[in-house]
Amino acid sequence: MAGHHGLVGSAIWNNLKARGYNNLVGRSHRELDLTDQYQVEKFFDRERPDAVVLAAAFVGGIMANSLYRADFIMQNMKMQCNVISNAYSHGVKKLLFLGSTCIYPKNAPQPMKEEALLTSPLEYSNEEYAIAKIAGLKMCESYNLQYGTNYIAVMPTNLYGPNDNFHLENSHVMPAMMRKIYLSKLIHDNNWEAIRTDMNKRPVNPPAALREIVGEGNVTGQDNEERILAALKFYGIENNKVTLWGTGTPLREFLWSEDMADASVHILLNVDFSDVIGIEKYSSVFYGVKADGTVDRNNSEGRGGAIPSLGEIRNCHINVGTGKELTIRELSQLVVKMVGFEGEVAFDTSKPDGTPRKLIDVSKLHRLGWTHKVEIEEGVQKLFDWYKESLKA
């Protein structure tokens, strides 16, 4: 399990444990740097896994994608290339690759079907990350077609849940919004004990623009009130006022991370490449046929090359989401209600919105036997409850 401490990886790990799968292997970034080809090869030499879940990634929101464009493409490409190539060279039977729905064009028809991939330009603000993830899903697809492997790529919508990243400089929209609104309320309440606890738990590592304001070094709960307030204002957090990026009009779909984990494990255990592409004929070529005429799914030796008679095989990834959406402004209203915030939420329209709408078509996922369980209202409450509990640890 690559990325087993992350938002999705930890949820998949727990889901597998709950189903009775205990022979799981995970390493922290400190123990195994997935961008280091030598380290990854030695890990596969030692562990010889039967299956791999590639949930590790270098991720973040619009601000992080804008600041660290080279890191977003290079770090993700290195991880994917190292893990997928070693999975093949070490005979891994099943691999699940986790991508993102940002792979789709900025102006793709809504809801976005898997077939929309590579049909028009990407959203500029997350182009590097999207290109890396497209490369990852194409690696899986291409290894399957050339070598007969069983690698499946899933593309989750915007995720949120336990172990989410709440750091102000590189978190996704919902946890960033939730923490900002919560801190603004604490400032208004003059609750400096809670503010300092929050800042000690998740210090701010200032980018260059913020260092010009607060100086060098992380901003923590140990700093004076003036330095903390200056850092928070840089991220749009003031006394009873929060300023969010964009117009608030973009539509987004959100999926509870434990639902994503359940979908991932369902696919890992029950879905093969032949099921995804819907070509039963391919299944017999892919696995081989036993004497009684049934498909031997435990015998994949790899055939090499394409099968012209099957035509072009592409868009083999699977969208994973709810098929439901709301605006960023509507999301902020939900968060305001859950936090008990009575201040102002403003929108800085000079900042980018990102993709105007990003709703995915989940009919392929439903056809493969899985649907979501947690609706957005319940999920926002669950996330805020988890966040407050995390501050006690």
N, C-alpha and C positions, 0 to 999 in steps of 0.2 A: 504494500500500500504506500504509494508515493504521495506525500502530503497528508498524512494521517492525523496531524495536529490542526489542520485547517478547518475552515467552515464546513466544507462538504466531506473532506476526507475523514474527519472525526465522526461525522454522522454515519457515513458508510461503515466505518469500523464498528461503531456501536450497533448498527443494524445487523451486521454479520454475526457479532457476538450474541445478540438476542436470538438469532436463528440457530445458534449452537455451533457456529464456525469459530474455533479457537486457535487454529494453527495459522495465526496472522503475524506478519512481519512488517514492522515499520521502523523508520529511522528519522530522527530530527535533522534539521539542516546542519546543525553542528556535527552530528555523527556522520552524515552523508551529504556531500554537496553534489546535487544532481547535474550541475553544470560541468562537473569534472569527469571527463570521459573515463579516465583511469579508475577513479573511485567507483563509478557505477559498474564498470566491468568486473572489478574485484568483488563487489557486493553480489552480483549475479553468480559469479563463480562459487561463492560461499553458500548462498541461500538456495539456489536452484528452485525458484518459485514455479508453481503450476499455473498460477494466474497472477495478473498484475492489474492494479487499478492506478491509473495515472491522474491523480487529482491535484498534484503540485503545480503551482503556477505563480508567476510574478503578476500581481493584480492591483487594481486601484480604480478610482473614479476619474472624472474628467480632468481635475487638477493634476493628479498624478500622471495620467496619460500625456498631458501637455508638457510636464516638466521632465519626464524620464523616457522620452520616445525611444532612444537607442536601447535602454535597458529592457523596455517592454518587448521589443522584437528579439533581441539577442539572448536574454536570459531564458525566455520561453522556448526559443528554437533549440538552444543547447540542451535543455532538460528533455524535450521531446525526442530529439535525435538520439540522445544517449540511452534513454529508457526503451524506446521502441526498437532500436537496432539491437540492443542487448537482449530484449525479450525474444527476438527472432533467433539470434545466434545461440541462445540457451534453451531453445525449444519450449517456450511458454505456450501453453495450450489456449489460453483465453486472455485477452487484454481489453480493458475498458478505458477509453480516453475521454476525458472531460474537457469540453471546449466552452463556447459561449455563443449566444445568439447575436453578438456584435459582428459575427462573420458575414451577416447579410448586408446587402447594399443599403445605403442611406434611404433611398426612395423605393425600396422593394414593395410590391403590392402586399396589402394587409388582409388577413393575417398571413404571415410569411411561411410559405411551404419550403420544404427542404430543396425543392427544385429552383428556388430563387438564388441560390448560391452562385456567385461569379457572373451575374447577369448585368450588373451596372456598378458604378463607383461606390466605394465604402464611405462611411462617415469619417471625415478627416481627423476628428479629435481622438479617435481610438484606432486609427488605421494600422499602426504597428502591431498592436495586440491582436487585432482581427486577422492580419496576415499570418501571424505565427500560428494562430489556432486553425486557420484554413490549411496551412501546411501540415499540421498535426493530423487532421482528419483525412487529408489526402495521403499521408503516410500509411495510415491504417488501411484505407481503401486499396492503395497500391500494393501493399504487402499481401493483402488478401488475394488480389487478382493475379499477382505474379507467383506467390509462394504457397497459396492455399492456407494461409493463416486464418485465425478466427478473432480478428481485432475489430471492436465496435466503438464508434465515436458517438457520444451523446452531447447535445448542445442545450444546456440549461438556460432558462431565462434568468432574470435578475434574482439572485438568491439572498436570503437573510435567515438568521437563526442563531442558535447557541454557538459560541466561539467565533462570532462575527468579529470583524476588524472595526473597532471604533476610533482608531487613531485619526485625528483631524486632518492630517496632511495627505492620507492615501486610502481613505475608506470609501466604500460605495455609498450610494445616495441615501438609503434608509438609515443605516447606523450613524452616518455623519449627521443627518438631519436630526435624529433622535438625541444624540449627545449634545448638539448645539442648543436645541430647545431646552433640554434638561439643565445645562449649565447656565443659560440665560435666566431661567427660573431661579436657580440657586443664587445668582448674583442679585437678582431683585429681592430675594428673601434674606440677603446678607448672611447666607449660610456658608461661611468660609471654611468651616470644618469639612463639610461635604465637598466643597470645591477643591480643597487641598487633597482630600482622599482621592477624588477623581483624577486630578493632575498627577499625583504620585503613581497611580495605577497605570495611567497611559500618558506619559510625558510627551511634550511636543518637541520634535527634532526640527529646529527652524530651517527652512530653505533660505537661500541667500537674501531674498527680499525681506524676510522677517528678521534675519540677523542684523540688518541695517537699523531695525527699530529696537530690538531687545538685546542685541549683542550676541556673543558666542555662547555656546552651551545649551543643553536642553532646558526647556521651561518645565519646572516641576512644582509640586505643592510646597516645596521648601522655599520657593522664591517669595519676594515681597509682593504685596497686592498689586502694585503699579505694574510690575513686569508681567504678572499673570494676566491682568486685564488687557494690557497691550497686545499680548500674544493672542488672546481670545478674540479681541476686536479685529485682528488681522484675518481671522476666519469667519467674520460676520457675527460674532457673539457679543452682545452688549446687554446692559441692564434692561430686561424685559423686552428686548428686540433681537430678532435673528434675521440676518439677510442671507438668502439662498441664491445660488447662481441661476441665471436664466429667467424665463418668463413664467415658469410654472405650468405651462400648457402642454409640454410633451407628455405623451401617454406611455405608461410603462406597465409591464406585467411582472408580478413578483411570485416567487415560489419558496415556501418554507423549506429550509435545508434538510430537515428530516424526511420530508416528502421526496426531495431529490434523492436522498440516500436510498429510500425504499424503492424508487424507480430504478436506480442504478443497480441495486442488488437483484431486483426482478429481472433486469436485462442480462446481468452477469450470469445468473443461474438458468434462465429459461429461453434466452433469445440467441440465435446464431446468425452469422452473416447471411446465410441463405434465407432465413426468415425475414431479414431486413430488406433485402432486395426483391423478395417475393418471387424468386425463380427456383422452383423445385428441381428443375433439371440441373441447375448449378450445384444443388446439394449433393447429387450423386457424383459429380465430377470432383467436387470439393473434398468430400469425405471418402468416397469409394462405396461400392455396394457389396454386401455380404452374399453368401451363396443362396440364402432364402429370398433374395431380392430386396431386402430392407437396407436402408442407408446406415452405414457404420459411422456414427458420429465421433467415435473415439479413434478413428484412423485417418488422420490428415497428414499426409506425407508431402504435400505441396506438388503442384503439377508444373509450374513455370509457364510464363507467357499468358496471353489472353486467349479467349475462346471466341473467334469471330462469329460463330453461329448465334451467340447470345447477344450480339450487338454491343452498343456502348453501355457500360455500367458505371453510373456516377450518382452523386448525392445519396450516398449510403448511410449518412449520419441520421441520428434520431433527435428531433426536437423534444425537449422535456419542459413542460410548463403547465399552466392552468387553463390557458386559452381565454383569460379574463384580464382586463386592464383598468387603470385609473390614471388621472393626471397627477403630476408632481404636486400641484397645489392641493388636490384632494388627499393625497398621501400626507402632506404636511398637516392638514386638518385632522386627520386620524391620529397622527402623532401628538399634536397639540392636546387633543382630548385625553389620550392615554396618560400623558405626562402631567396634565392638570395645569397647563400653561395658559396664562391670561394676558400675555403681552402681544406684540406685533410680529408677524412673519412677513417680511418684505422680500421682493425679488429684484435682483440686480440684472436688468435687461441688457446691460452692456456685456455681460458674460455669456458664453455659449450655452445653448440648450442641449447640444448633442442631437442625436437622431430624433426627428419629430414624433415618431410613433414606432413602437417595436413590440408588436403582438405576434406570437407564433401560432402556426397551425399545428395542433397536437393530434391530428387524426391518425397518423402512423403509430404514435405511442399508444393511443387507445386501441388500435387494431392489434397491437402486440400484447394487450392485456393489462394495462395500468392506467389509473386516473388519480388525480390529486385528492387530498383529504382536508387540508387546512386552508380555510378561507382567509383573506387578507386582514379582516377585523380581528379575528382570533390571533392571527400571527403577530400583528403589531403589539398586542397586549402581552403575548408570550415573550417577545423579544425584549420589551421594556422590563418585564419581570426578571428575565435572565440578566440584563445589564445591571440592574440594581443589586442583584445577588452577587454578581461578579466583583462588585466594589467592596464586598465584605471579605473576600478571600485574601 
